[in-house]
Amino acid sequence: MAKKAKQTSSSSKTNNGKASKKGFRWWRFFWQTLAVLTVCFAALMLYLHADVRKRFEGQRWTEPASVYAREHRLREGELLSATDLELELQLLGYRLREQPARAGEYRRDDQQFYIRARAFTFVDQKLPERIVVLSIRDGRVSRLRDGNGEPLAEARLDPVLLGRFSPSKDEDRELVRLTEVPQHLIDALLVAEDRQFYSHFGISPTAIARAAWANIRAGQTEQGASTITQQLVKNYFLNSERTWWRKIREALMAIILEANYDKGEILESYLNEIYLGQDGQRAIHGVALASRYYFGKPLQELAEHESALLVAMLRGPSYYSPWRNSERAKSRRDLVLKMRADVGQLSSAEMQQLQRKPLGVVHTPRKLSGGMPAVLDAIKRELKSDVGAIDFKRSGVQIFTSIDAVTQRKAELVVSKGLNRLDEGKALQAAMVIKDRRNGLVRALVGGRDTDYAGFNRALDAKRAVGSTLKPIIYYTALKRSPLFTLATPLQDSSFVMRADDGKTWQPKNYDGQSRGIVSLHRALSESLNLATARLAMEVGLKQVEKSLREMGIERPIALWPSLALGALELSPLEVATLYSGIAHGQQVMPSHAIVAARFDDGEVWRRQTESLGELHPASSFLTAYTLQEAVRDGTGKSLGARYPSLNLAGKTGTTNDTRDSWFVGFDDEYLIVTWLGRDDNQSTGLTGASGAMQLFADMIAVKTSAPLSLRLPASVRFAYLDGSGNAYGQACERMEWLPVIMTDEMRMECP
């Protein structure tokens, strides 16, 4: 028995030893696993910490470049109609009010305006909100005062936003600082989305418990528990997949974000990042851009009920769209207002008053990008070509242009309505370029019939034969050789045949098939006679014509065939505008630029230096422009002259073979305007320069405020009675004409 007990005792020790070893191994495995998990968790947190810091810092202040129209500096005496001023205010999103009380509002009393101008950071300075009072009389600003009735030398209006260039083509945003956000928007956001925002550490255990209980009772997911910080993490770093791993990462990253940044930075980033809808192909991010899109005004001008609508849409911009689902949007907005009342932010009376208000959105979505695609296309190309100083991929660049938003809108309407009137199933297209006559800056540019279509830009890319619009360059070339050629020089307008070395012949004809015999040089140009022009080109030499074209800014290859005399040169409307800029200016050949300055986010400023492509002979340029006035007065453009007899317009029609292209180039005292009509398949339009393109020019003149064209008389030019030999007389003599002439000798006082 003793031996058996001893054996039992020994066996018990053995079993206990085995149990102890098993227990030891189990605890060791536990602690080892825990250590590994701890290391992995620490590594994960370190990785997430670095990822959050790197991506958050690099992403949150990326703002697209903003492209602005020209700034309007109102001055007494300025040529301006009340209709144009009101259109500009509407394009700016200013609101008509009986008693303007906030920036972005104005009152109009017939020809008098009371404007509460917005604060804006211009190239050279930042101006605060201010009051501008002005009167218009007889198409000019007659009185300009501030809010206290004190005279103003000038008043600056904020420029119209034309669009944005984003490194990402599919999203758009306008950054705003937290201090610039209305408090009622912040209040509505926090009460609707995260009431414990200022007390939680990135996640809210109470919100999680409350949502879980509500979802368990409902048997489905009805409430979310994501804090604003978690929503920001999801938008910045994660996708929208519904997995436990994504939710865990979201919670961890939210805690890391809260540990590294203060509440103000997180809230500001959220307000700039949140998705609030689509503008075409571009996603709208941030409350500032959404304010412009839905309400047509800056964020700072939002009313309380409008802020509530933006907050209401956070749950689903499409589901709560104020245009597609207005009742649903209003119901959700009213709920947000009730939430504010429940926590004491609004009284019951205030809540009910705000709930009775309409949604307040604009009638149709306000275009934020791509509303003027031809203009933005031209500006983007200019940025890439010759304005290397502007890196538009830098955050928050302001690009200031010469585009006149009012003129641009008018030009778009003129092209659209004009083509509808002229087109009888011909599939007509058109382009229009408008430049400032004095400095050459582009004021408007239309690239096609559908002005909202961001496709083929005919103003820049339609290279078409220019036809008779090239003729003034031939006459300018001849007039440089004064006194050999004057406006009174007789030309032979009769048929002829030219034979090339290869045996091919060229036989030009006048448009009507008739020849005129002997005609004066100025009549040959004003009536656009092909035969006289071709003979003149052969006499002065095509090499000299090419030299003039180069002086006028044409860089493309030029074939020196005889047909060049009648416009066998393909140019775009923008190139034609450059070609005519020297004649319109009187001397300087001005490039067709639209960008004038840029301001970077750090305050650095870039300005375009004044430049020209060259200089023309001023006296010959004047004589050419004078003859183009005659062409409108009683030449090929006489119907235009009859319509506007007091404006002294200058212009030239152009028609190519088989009426494939219809051109008109003209200028008043302010603008040089190029219009082109044609078909993309290069088939006949059935329209001449006068019956087609000139009609669009005439329509443009009808909708703009114009002053009579006044050409500057060069010192070497005088008016006199001229004979065919170029002699100038001081009195009327038989068979002489009263014309301007480059004086190279004393004027003769007696008739021959």
Stockholm file with secondary structure:
# STOCKHOLM 1.0

chainA/1-752         MAKKAKQTSSSSKTNNGKASKKGFRWWRFFWQTLAVLTVCFAALMLYLHADVRKRFEGQRWTEPASVYAREHRLREGELLSATDLELELQLLGYRLREQPARAGEYRRDDQQFYIRARAFTFVDQKLPERIVVLSIRDGRVSRLRDGNGEPLAEARLDPVLLGRFSPSKDEDRELVRLTEVPQHLIDALLVAEDRQFYSHFGISPTAIARAAWANIRAGQTEQGASTITQQLVKNYFLNSERTWWRKIREALMAIILEANYDKGEILESYLNEIYLGQDGQRAIHGVALASRYYFGKPLQELAEHESALLVAMLRGPSYYSPWRNSERAKSRRDLVLKMRADVGQLSSAEMQQLQRKPLGVVHTPRKLSGGMPAVLDAIKRELKSDVGAIDFKRSGVQIFTSIDAVTQRKAELVVSKGLNRLDEGKALQAAMVIKDRRNGLVRALVGGRDTDYAGFNRALDAKRAVGSTLKPIIYYTALKRSPLFTLATPLQDSSFVMRADDGKTWQPKNYDGQSRGIVSLHRALSESLNLATARLAMEVGLKQVEKSLREMGIERPIALWPSLALGALELSPLEVATLYSGIAHGQQVMPSHAIVAARFDDGEVWRRQTESLGELHPASSFLTAYTLQEAVRDGTGKSLGARYPSLNLAGKTGTTNDTRDSWFVGFDDEYLIVTWLGRDDNQSTGLTGASGAMQLFADMIAVKTSAPLSLRLPASVRFAYLDGSGNAYGQACERMEWLPVIMTDEMRMECP
#=GR chainA/1-752 SS CHHHHHHHHHHHHHHHHHHHHHHHHHHHHHHHHHHHHHHHHHHHHHHHHHHHHHHHHHHTTCCCEEEECCCEEECTTCBCCHHHHHHHHHHTTCEECSSCCSTTEEEEETTEEEEEECCEECSSCEECCEEEEEEEETTEEEEEEETTSCBCSCEEECCCEEEEECSSTTEEECCCCGGGSCHHHHHHHHHHHCTTTTTSSSSCHHHHHHHHHHHHHHTSCCCCCCCHHHHHHHHHHCCCCCCHHHHHHHHHHHHHHHHHSCHHHHHHHHHHHCEEEEETTEEEESHHHHHHHHHSSCGGGCCHHHHHHHHHHTTCTTTTCTTTSHHHHHHHHHHHHHHHHHTTSSCHHHHHHHHTSCCCCCSSCCCCSSSSHHHHHHHHHHHHHTCTTCCTTSTTCEEEECCCHHHHHHHHHHHHHHHHHHCSSSCCEEEEEEEETTTCCEEEEECSSSTTCCSCCHHHHCCEECGGGGHHHHHHHHHTTTTSSCTTCEEEECCCCEECTTSCEECCCCTTSCCCEEEEHHHHHHTTCHHHHHHHHHHHCHHHHHHHHHHTTCCSCCCCCGGGGGTCCEECHHHHHHHHHHHHHSSEECCCCCEEEEECTTSCEEECCCCCSEECCHHHHHHHHHHHHHHHHHSTTHHHHHHSTTSCCEEEEEECGGGCEEEEEEECSSEEEEEEEECTTCCCCSCCTTTTHHHHHHHHHHHSCCCCCCCCCCTTEEEEEECTTSCEESSCCTTCEEEEEECCSCCBCSCC
#=GC SS_cons         CHHHHHHHHHHHHHHHHHHHHHHHHHHHHHHHHHHHHHHHHHHHHHHHHHHHHHHHHHHTTCCCEEEECCCEEECTTCBCCHHHHHHHHHHTTCEECSSCCSTTEEEEETTEEEEEECCEECSSCEECCEEEEEEEETTEEEEEEETTSCBCSCEEECCCEEEEECSSTTEEECCCCGGGSCHHHHHHHHHHHCTTTTTSSSSCHHHHHHHHHHHHHHTSCCCCCCCHHHHHHHHHHCCCCCCHHHHHHHHHHHHHHHHHSCHHHHHHHHHHHCEEEEETTEEEESHHHHHHHHHSSCGGGCCHHHHHHHHHHTTCTTTTCTTTSHHHHHHHHHHHHHHHHHTTSSCHHHHHHHHTSCCCCCSSCCCCSSSSHHHHHHHHHHHHHTCTTCCTTSTTCEEEECCCHHHHHHHHHHHHHHHHHHCSSSCCEEEEEEEETTTCCEEEEECSSSTTCCSCCHHHHCCEECGGGGHHHHHHHHHTTTTSSCTTCEEEECCCCEECTTSCEECCCCTTSCCCEEEEHHHHHHTTCHHHHHHHHHHHCHHHHHHHHHHTTCCSCCCCCGGGGGTCCEECHHHHHHHHHHHHHSSEECCCCCEEEEECTTSCEEECCCCCSEECCHHHHHHHHHHHHHHHHHSTTHHHHHHSTTSCCEEEEEECGGGCEEEEEEECSSEEEEEEEECTTCCCCSCCTTTTHHHHHHHHHHHSCCCCCCCCCCTTEEEEEECTTSCEESSCCTTCEEEEEECCSCCBCSCC
//
